[in-house]
Amino acid sequence: MTALAKWSTPECPFVIEYAPGALEGIRIAVSDAFFSAPRGGAEIGGILLGKWEPSRLTISSYRPLDCEHAFGPSFTLSPRDRAQLTELIASVKSSGEQVTGWYHSHTRSHIFLSEADRRIHSDFFPEPWQVVLVLRPDTFVPTRAGFFFRDSGTFAHRILLPGVYGRAARAEAGV
């Protein structure tokens, strides 16, 4: 098994451990979608898989959601996308895997949670320990990423992953 990277901060009530290869796979997919079309490409997303134990959330893999982009290049879910997300979550749960949260990219804005993002989270990821990973690709600097986690039922915290996310982070993690 590959060594897990660990992230923690005093504001977060639990430690987040993640497989560097899983986050690297997400980063590559986000970058590919970013460069797929002029002026910011398409935003993408999917679910994070792993395990929850008291005081520790482990992210070991992910599954992409094939968003139809019915409303343009942003990651805005249509009724069909919402149904597909429901099916994706159900299929993962039936296989015995645990959904630890979800991820998506913002290609035209900063790392934050929009009202639509908050609705997705409250509708599909109700557990207090389920997180959101938001990635912001760029043409000239490494992709940046941040975790959002609930604090007393709200998203009071956005914590960026330490350092740069890209080549330097991969080398540091041995990926």
Secondary structure, DSSP 8 states (H G I E B T S, - for coil): ----EEE--TTSSSEEEE-HHHHHHHHHHHHHHHTTSTTT----EEEEEEEEETTEEEEEEEEEE----TTSSS----HHHHHHHHHHHHHHHHTT-EEEEEEEE-SSS-S---HHHHHHHHHH--STT-EEEEEE--SSS--EEEEEEEETTEEEEEEE-SS-SSHHHHHHHT-
